[in-house]
Amino acid sequence: MSYPDPVPQSVPQNQPWTGDEVSPRTLLPAVLLCFFLGTLGIHRFYVGKIGTGVLMILTLGGLGLWTLIDFVVLLVGSFKDKEGRYLKQWT
């Protein structure tokens, strides 16, 4: 007995791609912005996340906790831009 393949062989072209694509934005500016202006969420504006950038301004970076989490996530290379692409390149 054979079962149909649950994973399609090709991704339809009309759907957004959500894999491990690398962002054209670089890590170095994002890390520096987060370190020096993290409580204002400027690094989030840099990667295109305007809404959460405004929330960080209003909460002062979650009183620093949100900024610290973003800084660590940036350093380990797991931070994503607005389109869901990972920031991996330093320069």
PDB file of N, CA, C and O in Angstrom:
ATOM      1  N   MET A   1       0.852  -1.171   0.000  1.00  0.00           N
ATOM      2  CA  MET A   1       0.000   0.000   0.000  1.00  0.00           C
ATOM      3  C   MET A   1       0.897   1.233   0.000  1.00  0.00           C
ATOM      4  O   MET A   1       1.833   1.321   0.795  1.00  0.00           O
ATOM      5  N   SER A   2       0.620   2.170  -0.873  1.00  0.00           N
ATOM      6  CA  SER A   2       1.421   3.401  -0.919  1.00  0.00           C
ATOM      7  C   SER A   2       0.549   4.590  -0.518  1.00  0.00           C
ATOM      8  O   SER A   2      -0.646   4.645  -0.810  1.00  0.00           O
ATOM      9  N   TYR A   3       1.181   5.516   0.148  1.00  0.00           N
ATOM     10  CA  TYR A   3       0.489   6.716   0.608  1.00  0.00           C
ATOM     11  C   TYR A   3       0.962   7.908  -0.197  1.00  0.00           C
ATOM     12  O   TYR A   3       2.109   7.941  -0.642  1.00  0.00           O
ATOM     13  N   PRO A   4       0.084   8.895  -0.392  1.00  0.00           N
ATOM     14  CA  PRO A   4       0.516  10.088  -1.127  1.00  0.00           C
ATOM     15  C   PRO A   4       1.540  10.884  -0.308  1.00  0.00           C
ATOM     16  O   PRO A   4       1.517  10.878   0.923  1.00  0.00           O
ATOM     17  N   ASP A   5       2.417  11.551  -1.010  1.00  0.00           N
ATOM     18  CA  ASP A   5       3.454  12.359  -0.365  1.00  0.00           C
ATOM     19  C   ASP A   5       2.793  13.567   0.301  1.00  0.00           C
ATOM     20  O   ASP A   5       2.168  14.372  -0.390  1.00  0.00           O
ATOM     21  N   PRO A   6       2.914  13.721   1.654  1.00  0.00           N
ATOM     22  CA  PRO A   6       2.251  14.829   2.343  1.00  0.00           C
ATOM     23  C   PRO A   6       2.903  16.186   2.068  1.00  0.00           C
ATOM     24  O   PRO A   6       2.287  17.228   2.293  1.00  0.00           O
ATOM     25  N   VAL A   7       4.144  16.174   1.585  1.00  0.00           N
ATOM     26  CA  VAL A   7       4.852  17.424   1.311  1.00  0.00           C
ATOM     27  C   VAL A   7       4.886  17.637  -0.193  1.00  0.00           C
ATOM     28  O   VAL A   7       5.382  16.778  -0.923  1.00  0.00           O
ATOM     29  N   PRO A   8       4.368  18.766  -0.674  1.00  0.00           N
ATOM     30  CA  PRO A   8       4.406  19.007  -2.119  1.00  0.00           C
ATOM     31  C   PRO A   8       5.852  19.137  -2.603  1.00  0.00           C
ATOM     32  O   PRO A   8       6.720  19.612  -1.870  1.00  0.00           O
ATOM     33  N   GLN A   9       6.098  18.719  -3.821  1.00  0.00           N
ATOM     34  CA  GLN A   9       7.452  18.744  -4.370  1.00  0.00           C
ATOM     35  C   GLN A   9       7.917  20.150  -4.726  1.00  0.00           C
ATOM     36  O   GLN A   9       9.121  20.407  -4.750  1.00  0.00           O
ATOM     37  N   SER A  10       7.006  21.050  -4.999  1.00  0.00           N
ATOM     38  CA  SER A  10       7.397  22.424  -5.317  1.00  0.00           C
ATOM     39  C   SER A  10       6.485  23.387  -4.572  1.00  0.00           C
ATOM     40  O   SER A  10       5.322  23.083  -4.307  1.00  0.00           O
ATOM     41  N   VAL A  11       7.021  24.536  -4.242  1.00  0.00           N
ATOM     42  CA  VAL A  11       6.258  25.567  -3.549  1.00  0.00           C
ATOM     43  C   VAL A  11       5.574  26.430  -4.594  1.00  0.00           C
ATOM     44  O   VAL A  11       6.230  26.907  -5.520  1.00  0.00           O
ATOM     45  N   PRO A  12       4.268  26.641  -4.467  1.00  0.00           N
ATOM     46  CA  PRO A  12       3.588  27.504  -5.432  1.00  0.00           C
ATOM     47  C   PRO A  12       4.202  28.909  -5.447  1.00  0.00           C
ATOM     48  O   PRO A  12       4.588  29.436  -4.404  1.00  0.00           O
ATOM     49  N   GLN A  13       4.284  29.495  -6.619  1.00  0.00           N
ATOM     50  CA  GLN A  13       4.948  30.782  -6.780  1.00  0.00           C
ATOM     51  C   GLN A  13       4.145  31.962  -6.237  1.00  0.00           C
ATOM     52  O   GLN A  13       4.715  33.031  -6.019  1.00  0.00           O
ATOM     53  N   ASN A  14       2.859  31.804  -6.014  1.00  0.00           N
ATOM     54  CA  ASN A  14       2.046  32.926  -5.565  1.00  0.00           C
ATOM     55  C   ASN A  14       1.992  33.052  -4.046  1.00  0.00           C
ATOM     56  O   ASN A  14       1.323  33.952  -3.538  1.00  0.00           O
ATOM     57  N   GLN A  15       2.670  32.184  -3.309  1.00  0.00           N
ATOM     58  CA  GLN A  15       2.667  32.256  -1.855  1.00  0.00           C
ATOM     59  C   GLN A  15       3.998  32.809  -1.371  1.00  0.00           C
ATOM     60  O   GLN A  15       5.033  32.552  -1.985  1.00  0.00           O
ATOM     61  N   PRO A  16       3.985  33.572  -0.266  1.00  0.00           N
ATOM     62  CA  PRO A  16       5.251  34.096   0.253  1.00  0.00           C
ATOM     63  C   PRO A  16       6.142  32.959   0.741  1.00  0.00           C
ATOM     64  O   PRO A  16       5.667  31.956   1.273  1.00  0.00           O
ATOM     65  N   TRP A  17       7.425  33.140   0.549  1.00  0.00           N
ATOM     66  CA  TRP A  17       8.388  32.121   0.958  1.00  0.00           C
ATOM     67  C   TRP A  17       8.789  32.389   2.384  1.00  0.00           C
ATOM     68  O   TRP A  17       9.180  33.511   2.704  1.00  0.00           O
ATOM     69  N   THR A  18       8.708  31.407   3.252  1.00  0.00           N
ATOM     70  CA  THR A  18       8.982  31.611   4.674  1.00  0.00           C
ATOM     71  C   THR A  18      10.104  30.727   5.174  1.00  0.00           C
ATOM     72  O   THR A  18      10.103  30.337   6.342  1.00  0.00           O
ATOM     73  N   GLY A  19      11.058  30.403   4.326  1.00  0.00           N
ATOM     74  CA  GLY A  19      12.162  29.525   4.721  1.00  0.00           C
ATOM     75  C   GLY A  19      13.302  30.302   5.350  1.00  0.00           C
ATOM     76  O   GLY A  19      13.091  31.310   6.026  1.00  0.00           O
ATOM     77  N   ASP A  20      14.499  29.824   5.121  1.00  0.00           N
ATOM     78  CA  ASP A  20      15.692  30.400   5.725  1.00  0.00           C
ATOM     79  C   ASP A  20      16.366  31.414   4.814  1.00  0.00           C
ATOM     80  O   ASP A  20      17.593  31.437   4.724  1.00  0.00           O
ATOM     81  N   GLU A  21      15.605  32.235   4.151  1.00  0.00           N
ATOM     82  CA  GLU A  21      16.170  33.235   3.263  1.00  0.00           C
ATOM     83  C   GLU A  21      16.895  34.299   4.087  1.00  0.00           C
ATOM     84  O   GLU A  21      16.460  34.644   5.186  1.00  0.00           O
ATOM     85  N   VAL A  22      18.004  34.818   3.551  1.00  0.00           N
ATOM     86  CA  VAL A  22      18.811  35.811   4.251  1.00  0.00           C
ATOM     87  C   VAL A  22      18.373  37.203   3.827  1.00  0.00           C
ATOM     88  O   VAL A  22      18.147  37.464   2.646  1.00  0.00           O
ATOM     89  N   SER A  23      18.257  38.087   4.800  1.00  0.00           N
ATOM     90  CA  SER A  23      17.827  39.461   4.558  1.00  0.00           C
ATOM     91  C   SER A  23      18.942  40.273   3.899  1.00  0.00           C
ATOM     92  O   SER A  23      20.119  40.023   4.157  1.00  0.00           O
ATOM     93  N   PRO A  24      18.590  41.236   3.057  1.00  0.00           N
ATOM     94  CA  PRO A  24      19.614  42.130   2.499  1.00  0.00           C
ATOM     95  C   PRO A  24      20.132  43.120   3.544  1.00  0.00           C
ATOM     96  O   PRO A  24      21.183  43.729   3.345  1.00  0.00           O
ATOM     97  N   ARG A  25      19.419  43.285   4.640  1.00  0.00           N
ATOM     98  CA  ARG A  25      19.892  44.155   5.720  1.00  0.00           C
ATOM     99  C   ARG A  25      20.987  43.431   6.490  1.00  0.00           C
ATOM    100  O   ARG A  25      20.958  42.207   6.613  1.00  0.00           O
ATOM    101  N   THR A  26      21.949  44.182   7.006  1.00  0.00           N
ATOM    102  CA  THR A  26      23.082  43.548   7.672  1.00  0.00           C
ATOM    103  C   THR A  26      22.959  43.637   9.188  1.00  0.00           C
ATOM    104  O   THR A  26      22.245  44.482   9.727  1.00  0.00           O
ATOM    105  N   LEU A  27      23.670  42.750   9.854  1.00  0.00           N
ATOM    106  CA  LEU A  27      23.602  42.639  11.309  1.00  0.00           C
ATOM    107  C   LEU A  27      24.299  43.781  12.039  1.00  0.00           C
ATOM    108  O   LEU A  27      23.802  44.245  13.065  1.00  0.00           O
ATOM    109  N   LEU A  28      25.440  44.244  11.529  1.00  0.00           N
ATOM    110  CA  LEU A  28      26.223  45.232  12.259  1.00  0.00           C
ATOM    111  C   LEU A  28      25.433  46.496  12.600  1.00  0.00           C
ATOM    112  O   LEU A  28      25.450  46.912  13.758  1.00  0.00           O
ATOM    113  N   PRO A  29      24.740  47.129  11.644  1.00  0.00           N
ATOM    114  CA  PRO A  29      23.950  48.305  12.027  1.00  0.00           C
ATOM    115  C   PRO A  29      22.831  47.976  13.012  1.00  0.00           C
ATOM    116  O   PRO A  29      22.548  48.760  13.918  1.00  0.00           O
ATOM    117  N   ALA A  30      22.202  46.830  12.837  1.00  0.00           N
ATOM    118  CA  ALA A  30      21.106  46.446  13.735  1.00  0.00           C
ATOM    119  C   ALA A  30      21.615  46.231  15.155  1.00  0.00           C
ATOM    120  O   ALA A  30      20.971  46.656  16.114  1.00  0.00           O
ATOM    121  N   VAL A  31      22.767  45.572  15.297  1.00  0.00           N
ATOM    122  CA  VAL A  31      23.331  45.328  16.626  1.00  0.00           C
ATOM    123  C   VAL A  31      23.746  46.646  17.281  1.00  0.00           C
ATOM    124  O   VAL A  31      23.480  46.865  18.463  1.00  0.00           O
ATOM    125  N   LEU A  32      24.394  47.515  16.517  1.00  0.00           N
ATOM    126  CA  LEU A  32      24.811  48.804  17.077  1.00  0.00           C
ATOM    127  C   LEU A  32      23.618  49.665  17.462  1.00  0.00           C
ATOM    128  O   LEU A  32      23.628  50.310  18.511  1.00  0.00           O
ATOM    129  N   LEU A  33      22.584  49.680  16.613  1.00  0.00           N
ATOM    130  CA  LEU A  33      21.379  50.445  16.940  1.00  0.00           C
ATOM    131  C   LEU A  33      20.698  49.884  18.177  1.00  0.00           C
ATOM    132  O   LEU A  33      20.212  50.640  19.019  1.00  0.00           O
ATOM    133  N   CYS A  34      20.661  48.572  18.291  1.00  0.00           N
ATOM    134  CA  CYS A  34      20.039  47.950  19.456  1.00  0.00           C
ATOM    135  C   CYS A  34      20.834  48.255  20.722  1.00  0.00           C
ATOM    136  O   CYS A  34      20.247  48.523  21.770  1.00  0.00           O
ATOM    137  N   PHE A  35      22.169  48.216  20.634  1.00  0.00           N
ATOM    138  CA  PHE A  35      23.000  48.457  21.806  1.00  0.00           C
ATOM    139  C   PHE A  35      22.894  49.902  22.297  1.00  0.00           C
ATOM    140  O   PHE A  35      22.763  50.144  23.497  1.00  0.00           O
ATOM    141  N   PHE A  36      22.950  50.866  21.363  1.00  0.00           N
ATOM    142  CA  PHE A  36      22.969  52.276  21.758  1.00  0.00           C
ATOM    143  C   PHE A  36      21.584  52.907  21.863  1.00  0.00           C
ATOM    144  O   PHE A  36      21.368  53.774  22.710  1.00  0.00           O
ATOM    145  N   LEU A  37      20.643  52.488  21.019  1.00  0.00           N
ATOM    146  CA  LEU A  37      19.310  53.098  21.005  1.00  0.00           C
ATOM    147  C   LEU A  37      18.199  52.053  21.135  1.00  0.00           C
ATOM    148  O   LEU A  37      17.087  52.252  20.645  1.00  0.00           O
ATOM    149  N   GLY A  38      18.509  50.953  21.792  1.00  0.00           N
ATOM    150  CA  GLY A  38      17.564  49.837  21.880  1.00  0.00           C
ATOM    151  C   GLY A  38      16.271  50.169  22.596  1.00  0.00           C
ATOM    152  O   GLY A  38      15.208  49.678  22.213  1.00  0.00           O
ATOM    153  N   THR A  39      16.342  50.990  23.624  1.00  0.00           N
ATOM    154  CA  THR A  39      15.107  51.310  24.348  1.00  0.00           C
ATOM    155  C   THR A  39      14.144  52.132  23.504  1.00  0.00           C
ATOM    156  O   THR A  39      12.953  52.205  23.804  1.00  0.00           O
ATOM    157  N   LEU A  40      14.663  52.750  22.449  1.00  0.00           N
ATOM    158  CA  LEU A  40      13.794  53.493  21.533  1.00  0.00           C
ATOM    159  C   LEU A  40      13.347  52.644  20.343  1.00  0.00           C
ATOM    160  O   LEU A  40      12.550  53.100  19.523  1.00  0.00           O
ATOM    161  N   GLY A  41      13.851  51.418  20.243  1.00  0.00           N
ATOM    162  CA  GLY A  41      13.422  50.507  19.189  1.00  0.00           C
ATOM    163  C   GLY A  41      13.905  50.873  17.801  1.00  0.00           C
ATOM    164  O   GLY A  41      13.304  50.456  16.811  1.00  0.00           O
ATOM    165  N   ILE A  42      14.978  51.645  17.706  1.00  0.00           N
ATOM    166  CA  ILE A  42      15.455  52.100  16.401  1.00  0.00           C
ATOM    167  C   ILE A  42      15.886  50.921  15.527  1.00  0.00           C
ATOM    168  O   ILE A  42      15.727  50.976  14.308  1.00  0.00           O
ATOM    169  N   HIS A  43      16.420  49.872  16.117  1.00  0.00           N
ATOM    170  CA  HIS A  43      16.815  48.697  15.347  1.00  0.00           C
ATOM    171  C   HIS A  43      15.610  48.034  14.685  1.00  0.00           C
ATOM    172  O   HIS A  43      15.742  47.433  13.619  1.00  0.00           O
ATOM    173  N   ARG A  44      14.458  48.138  15.296  1.00  0.00           N
ATOM    174  CA  ARG A  44      13.247  47.573  14.702  1.00  0.00           C
ATOM    175  C   ARG A  44      12.786  48.404  13.509  1.00  0.00           C
ATOM    176  O   ARG A  44      12.275  47.853  12.534  1.00  0.00           O
ATOM    177  N   PHE A  45      12.958  49.707  13.575  1.00  0.00           N
ATOM    178  CA  PHE A  45      12.659  50.544  12.412  1.00  0.00           C
ATOM    179  C   PHE A  45      13.604  50.185  11.265  1.00  0.00           C
ATOM    180  O   PHE A  45      13.188  50.155  10.107  1.00  0.00           O
ATOM    181  N   TYR A  46      14.870  49.914  11.578  1.00  0.00           N
ATOM    182  CA  TYR A  46      15.869  49.556  10.568  1.00  0.00           C
ATOM    183  C   TYR A  46      15.471  48.304   9.797  1.00  0.00           C
ATOM    184  O   TYR A  46      15.678  48.243   8.585  1.00  0.00           O
ATOM    185  N   VAL A  47      14.905  47.304  10.470  1.00  0.00           N
ATOM    186  CA  VAL A  47      14.528  46.062   9.790  1.00  0.00           C
ATOM    187  C   VAL A  47      13.102  46.104   9.239  1.00  0.00           C
ATOM    188  O   VAL A  47      12.630  45.114   8.679  1.00  0.00           O
ATOM    189  N   GLY A  48      12.418  47.226   9.389  1.00  0.00           N
ATOM    190  CA  GLY A  48      11.097  47.401   8.796  1.00  0.00           C
ATOM    191  C   GLY A  48       9.933  47.095   9.715  1.00  0.00           C
ATOM    192  O   GLY A  48       8.783  47.133   9.275  1.00  0.00           O
ATOM    193  N   LYS A  49      10.192  46.794  10.969  1.00  0.00           N
ATOM    194  CA  LYS A  49       9.122  46.477  11.913  1.00  0.00           C
ATOM    195  C   LYS A  49       8.683  47.763  12.622  1.00  0.00           C
ATOM    196  O   LYS A  49       9.039  48.012  13.774  1.00  0.00           O
ATOM    197  N   ILE A  50       7.909  48.559  11.910  1.00  0.00           N
ATOM    198  CA  ILE A  50       7.517  49.881  12.391  1.00  0.00           C
ATOM    199  C   ILE A  50       6.600  49.787  13.609  1.00  0.00           C
ATOM    200  O   ILE A  50       6.776  50.532  14.572  1.00  0.00           O
ATOM    201  N   GLY A  51       5.640  48.892  13.574  1.00  0.00           N
ATOM    202  CA  GLY A  51       4.677  48.766  14.674  1.00  0.00           C
ATOM    203  C   GLY A  51       5.333  48.422  15.994  1.00  0.00           C
ATOM    204  O   GLY A  51       5.047  49.051  17.013  1.00  0.00           O
ATOM    205  N   THR A  52       6.210  47.428  15.989  1.00  0.00           N
ATOM    206  CA  THR A  52       6.875  47.063  17.237  1.00  0.00           C
ATOM    207  C   THR A  52       7.923  48.103  17.628  1.00  0.00           C
ATOM    208  O   THR A  52       8.261  48.236  18.804  1.00  0.00           O
ATOM    209  N   GLY A  53       8.435  48.839  16.645  1.00  0.00           N
ATOM    210  CA  GLY A  53       9.336  49.945  16.966  1.00  0.00           C
ATOM    211  C   GLY A  53       8.622  51.023  17.760  1.00  0.00           C
ATOM    212  O   GLY A  53       9.163  51.556  18.728  1.00  0.00           O
ATOM    213  N   VAL A  54       7.407  51.340  17.346  1.00  0.00           N
ATOM    214  CA  VAL A  54       6.609  52.333  18.076  1.00  0.00           C
ATOM    215  C   VAL A  54       6.272  51.816  19.475  1.00  0.00           C
ATOM    216  O   VAL A  54       6.315  52.573  20.445  1.00  0.00           O
ATOM    217  N   LEU A  55       5.935  50.526  19.580  1.00  0.00           N
ATOM    218  CA  LEU A  55       5.649  49.952  20.900  1.00  0.00           C
ATOM    219  C   LEU A  55       6.877  50.010  21.810  1.00  0.00           C
ATOM    220  O   LEU A  55       6.751  50.228  23.015  1.00  0.00           O
ATOM    221  N   MET A  56       8.054  49.815  21.234  1.00  0.00           N
ATOM    222  CA  MET A  56       9.267  49.901  22.050  1.00  0.00           C
ATOM    223  C   MET A  56       9.516  51.327  22.529  1.00  0.00           C
ATOM    224  O   MET A  56      10.007  51.533  23.639  1.00  0.00           O
ATOM    225  N   ILE A  57       9.182  52.307  21.702  1.00  0.00           N
ATOM    226  CA  ILE A  57       9.309  53.708  22.135  1.00  0.00           C
ATOM    227  C   ILE A  57       8.369  53.967  23.310  1.00  0.00           C
ATOM    228  O   ILE A  57       8.758  54.572  24.309  1.00  0.00           O
ATOM    229  N   LEU A  58       7.133  53.505  23.177  1.00  0.00           N
ATOM    230  CA  LEU A  58       6.134  53.770  24.213  1.00  0.00           C
ATOM    231  C   LEU A  58       6.433  53.050  25.523  1.00  0.00           C
ATOM    232  O   LEU A  58       6.064  53.545  26.588  1.00  0.00           O
ATOM    233  N   THR A  59       7.094  51.891  25.471  1.00  0.00           N
ATOM    234  CA  THR A  59       7.370  51.126  26.689  1.00  0.00           C
ATOM    235  C   THR A  59       8.834  51.210  27.110  1.00  0.00           C
ATOM    236  O   THR A  59       9.259  50.530  28.044  1.00  0.00           O
ATOM    237  N   LEU A  60       9.607  52.054  26.413  1.00  0.00           N
ATOM    238  CA  LEU A  60      11.053  52.165  26.645  1.00  0.00           C
ATOM    239  C   LEU A  60      11.727  50.795  26.552  1.00  0.00           C
ATOM    240  O   LEU A  60      12.485  50.388  27.432  1.00  0.00           O
ATOM    241  N   GLY A  61      11.427  50.112  25.468  1.00  0.00           N
ATOM    242  CA  GLY A  61      12.033  48.805  25.229  1.00  0.00           C
ATOM    243  C   GLY A  61      11.578  47.759  26.209  1.00  0.00           C
ATOM    244  O   GLY A  61      12.353  46.882  26.591  1.00  0.00           O
ATOM    245  N   GLY A  62      10.336  47.838  26.619  1.00  0.00           N
ATOM    246  CA  GLY A  62       9.843  46.888  27.623  1.00  0.00           C
ATOM    247  C   GLY A  62      10.621  47.024  28.916  1.00  0.00           C
ATOM    248  O   GLY A  62      10.948  46.041  29.580  1.00  0.00           O
ATOM    249  N   LEU A  63      10.912  48.297  29.261  1.00  0.00           N
ATOM    250  CA  LEU A  63      11.737  48.636  30.424  1.00  0.00           C
ATOM    251  C   LEU A  63      13.105  47.948  30.377  1.00  0.00           C
ATOM    252  O   LEU A  63      13.676  47.580  31.403  1.00  0.00           O
ATOM    253  N   GLY A  64      13.604  47.792  29.160  1.00  0.00           N
ATOM    254  CA  GLY A  64      14.938  47.245  28.960  1.00  0.00           C
ATOM    255  C   GLY A  64      14.968  45.750  28.701  1.00  0.00           C
ATOM    256  O   GLY A  64      15.918  45.252  28.096  1.00  0.00           O
ATOM    257  N   LEU A  65      13.958  45.029  29.141  1.00  0.00           N
ATOM    258  CA  LEU A  65      13.942  43.577  28.968  1.00  0.00           C
ATOM    259  C   LEU A  65      13.804  43.186  27.500  1.00  0.00           C
ATOM    260  O   LEU A  65      14.521  42.313  27.014  1.00  0.00           O
ATOM    261  N   TRP A  66      12.880  43.836  26.800  1.00  0.00           N
ATOM    262  CA  TRP A  66      12.651  43.571  25.384  1.00  0.00           C
ATOM    263  C   TRP A  66      13.916  43.895  24.590  1.00  0.00           C
ATOM    264  O   TRP A  66      14.268  43.176  23.655  1.00  0.00           O
ATOM    265  N   THR A  67      14.591  44.968  24.962  1.00  0.00           N
ATOM    266  CA  THR A  67      15.827  45.356  24.297  1.00  0.00           C
ATOM    267  C   THR A  67      16.905  44.298  24.509  1.00  0.00           C
ATOM    268  O   THR A  67      17.611  43.934  23.569  1.00  0.00           O
ATOM    269  N   LEU A  68      17.033  43.810  25.719  1.00  0.00           N
ATOM    270  CA  LEU A  68      18.027  42.787  26.020  1.00  0.00           C
ATOM    271  C   LEU A  68      17.757  41.507  25.222  1.00  0.00           C
ATOM    272  O   LEU A  68      18.684  40.896  24.692  1.00  0.00           O
ATOM    273  N   ILE A  69      16.513  41.115  25.142  1.00  0.00           N
ATOM    274  CA  ILE A  69      16.148  39.916  24.380  1.00  0.00           C
ATOM    275  C   ILE A  69      16.472  40.110  22.900  1.00  0.00           C
ATOM    276  O   ILE A  69      17.043  39.222  22.267  1.00  0.00           O
ATOM    277  N   ASP A  70      16.108  41.272  22.346  1.00  0.00           N
ATOM    278  CA  ASP A  70      16.421  41.552  20.941  1.00  0.00           C
ATOM    279  C   ASP A  70      17.926  41.539  20.697  1.00  0.00           C
ATOM    280  O   ASP A  70      18.381  41.042  19.667  1.00  0.00           O
ATOM    281  N   PHE A  71      18.701  42.081  21.633  1.00  0.00           N
ATOM    282  CA  PHE A  71      20.152  42.133  21.478  1.00  0.00           C
ATOM    283  C   PHE A  71      20.731  40.718  21.405  1.00  0.00           C
ATOM    284  O   PHE A  71      21.580  40.439  20.558  1.00  0.00           O
ATOM    285  N   VAL A  72      20.280  39.836  22.279  1.00  0.00           N
ATOM    286  CA  VAL A  72      20.765  38.448  22.278  1.00  0.00           C
ATOM    287  C   VAL A  72      20.331  37.734  21.001  1.00  0.00           C
ATOM    288  O   VAL A  72      21.117  37.003  20.399  1.00  0.00           O
ATOM    289  N   VAL A  73      19.089  37.943  20.590  1.00  0.00           N
ATOM    290  CA  VAL A  73      18.581  37.297  19.377  1.00  0.00           C
ATOM    291  C   VAL A  73      19.357  37.790  18.158  1.00  0.00           C
ATOM    292  O   VAL A  73      19.638  37.007  17.249  1.00  0.00           O
ATOM    293  N   LEU A  74      19.702  39.054  18.126  1.00  0.00           N
ATOM    294  CA  LEU A  74      20.527  39.578  17.039  1.00  0.00           C
ATOM    295  C   LEU A  74      21.906  38.928  17.029  1.00  0.00           C
ATOM    296  O   LEU A  74      22.400  38.541  15.970  1.00  0.00           O
ATOM    297  N   LEU A  75      22.525  38.808  18.182  1.00  0.00           N
ATOM    298  CA  LEU A  75      23.876  38.249  18.251  1.00  0.00           C
ATOM    299  C   LEU A  75      23.940  36.776  17.837  1.00  0.00           C
ATOM    300  O   LEU A  75      24.938  36.342  17.261  1.00  0.00           O
ATOM    301  N   VAL A  76      22.899  36.013  18.120  1.00  0.00           N
ATOM    302  CA  VAL A  76      22.913  34.600  17.737  1.00  0.00           C
ATOM    303  C   VAL A  76      22.418  34.378  16.309  1.00  0.00           C
ATOM    304  O   VAL A  76      22.447  33.249  15.819  1.00  0.00           O
ATOM    305  N   GLY A  77      21.964  35.438  15.635  1.00  0.00           N
ATOM    306  CA  GLY A  77      21.560  35.340  14.235  1.00  0.00           C
ATOM    307  C   GLY A  77      20.167  34.824  14.003  1.00  0.00           C
ATOM    308  O   GLY A  77      19.885  34.271  12.940  1.00  0.00           O
ATOM    309  N   SER A  78      19.280  34.988  14.975  1.00  0.00           N
ATOM    310  CA  SER A  78      17.905  34.500  14.824  1.00  0.00           C
ATOM    311  C   SER A  78      16.894  35.613  14.619  1.00  0.00           C
ATOM    312  O   SER A  78      15.692  35.350  14.592  1.00  0.00           O
ATOM    313  N   PHE A  79      17.352  36.855  14.473  1.00  0.00           N
ATOM    314  CA  PHE A  79      16.451  37.991  14.314  1.00  0.00           C
ATOM    315  C   PHE A  79      15.977  38.055  12.864  1.00  0.00           C
ATOM    316  O   PHE A  79      16.765  37.849  11.940  1.00  0.00           O
ATOM    317  N   LYS A  80      14.696  38.339  12.666  1.00  0.00           N
ATOM    318  CA  LYS A  80      14.118  38.396  11.328  1.00  0.00           C
ATOM    319  C   LYS A  80      13.684  39.814  10.991  1.00  0.00           C
ATOM    320  O   LYS A  80      13.333  40.593  11.877  1.00  0.00           O
ATOM    321  N   ASP A  81      13.711  40.141   9.704  1.00  0.00           N
ATOM    322  CA  ASP A  81      13.205  41.434   9.264  1.00  0.00           C
ATOM    323  C   ASP A  81      11.696  41.336   9.037  1.00  0.00           C
ATOM    324  O   ASP A  81      11.078  40.316   9.341  1.00  0.00           O
ATOM    325  N   LYS A  82      11.121  42.394   8.506  1.00  0.00           N
ATOM    326  CA  LYS A  82       9.668  42.455   8.318  1.00  0.00           C
ATOM    327  C   LYS A  82       9.146  41.334   7.414  1.00  0.00           C
ATOM    328  O   LYS A  82       8.038  40.836   7.615  1.00  0.00           O
ATOM    329  N   GLU A  83       9.940  40.943   6.428  1.00  0.00           N
ATOM    330  CA  GLU A  83       9.517  39.912   5.487  1.00  0.00           C
ATOM    331  C   GLU A  83       9.798  38.501   5.983  1.00  0.00           C
ATOM    332  O   GLU A  83       9.543  37.535   5.264  1.00  0.00           O
ATOM    333  N   GLY A  84      10.320  38.363   7.204  1.00  0.00           N
ATOM    334  CA  GLY A  84      10.578  37.046   7.771  1.00  0.00           C
ATOM    335  C   GLY A  84      11.918  36.455   7.372  1.00  0.00           C
ATOM    336  O   GLY A  84      12.145  35.258   7.545  1.00  0.00           O
ATOM    337  N   ARG A  85      12.812  37.288   6.836  1.00  0.00           N
ATOM    338  CA  ARG A  85      14.133  36.814   6.430  1.00  0.00           C
ATOM    339  C   ARG A  85      15.132  37.067   7.563  1.00  0.00           C
ATOM    340  O   ARG A  85      15.083  38.104   8.224  1.00  0.00           O
ATOM    341  N   TYR A  86      16.030  36.115   7.778  1.00  0.00           N
ATOM    342  CA  TYR A  86      16.998  36.215   8.863  1.00  0.00           C
ATOM    343  C   TYR A  86      18.103  37.215   8.526  1.00  0.00           C
ATOM    344  O   TYR A  86      18.575  37.284   7.391  1.00  0.00           O
ATOM    345  N   LEU A  87      18.509  37.996   9.548  1.00  0.00           N
ATOM    346  CA  LEU A  87      19.675  38.849   9.416  1.00  0.00           C
ATOM    347  C   LEU A  87      20.889  37.992   9.753  1.00  0.00           C
ATOM    348  O   LEU A  87      21.090  37.636  10.914  1.00  0.00           O
ATOM    349  N   LYS A  88      21.691  37.662   8.765  1.00  0.00           N
ATOM    350  CA  LYS A  88      22.831  36.753   8.965  1.00  0.00           C
ATOM    351  C   LYS A  88      24.157  37.409   8.601  1.00  0.00           C
ATOM    352  O   LYS A  88      25.193  37.036   9.152  1.00  0.00           O
ATOM    353  N   GLN A  89      24.150  38.373   7.692  1.00  0.00           N
ATOM    354  CA  GLN A  89      25.394  38.960   7.197  1.00  0.00           C
ATOM    355  C   GLN A  89      25.811  40.135   8.063  1.00  0.00           C
ATOM    356  O   GLN A  89      25.001  41.007   8.377  1.00  0.00           O
ATOM    357  N   TRP A  90      27.098  40.152   8.453  1.00  0.00           N
ATOM    358  CA  TRP A  90      27.597  41.251   9.274  1.00  0.00           C
ATOM    359  C   TRP A  90      27.952  42.478   8.450  1.00  0.00           C
ATOM    360  O   TRP A  90      27.820  43.603   8.932  1.00  0.00           O
ATOM    361  N   THR A  91      28.400  42.282   7.215  1.00  0.00           N
ATOM    362  CA  THR A  91      28.755  43.441   6.368  1.00  0.00           C
ATOM    363  C   THR A  91      28.110  43.333   5.023  1.00  0.00           C
ATOM    364  O   THR A  91      28.291  44.210   4.179  1.00  0.00           O
TER     365      THR A  91
END
